[in-house]
């Protein structure tokens, strides 16, 4: 039966290599969407963005964001939508400490065993560690339509 995922199911889903889509607000008010790697700790989502990324500039000016993570391959079609506030915790700076640890964990998950090698080659390039604190989380798993779409209204 389709429906909302538990917090453990959300954590399990977000621990995979599914790319997130980060929506930010441009200075003129238009939406902007960028694919990003993400790291979920059960309370916040972390993103390590290149210092020159447009979405980093957008977050400096407007902290409200939305993140969509969707599995369009597996039959459960799991989805998580987060709306919340983004905060630049570190940077722009070369990666060290917590930012480096998160980047290495993401690189391993998204790129496999050679991921940390990539991070090592680019560790001196300025990045920003961004944390998104959710105001709301909507999740969905299951191949069937939610009953609200089947009412015929």
Buried (B, 14 or more C-beta within 10 A) or exposed (E): EEEEBEEEBBEEBBEEEBEBBBBBBBEEEEEBEBEBBBBBEEEBBBBBBBBEBEBBBBBEEBBBBBBBBBBEEEEBBBBBBBBBBBEBEBBBBBBEEEBBEBBBBBBBBBBEEEBBEBBEEBBEEEBBBBBBEBEEBEBBBBEEEEEEEEEEE
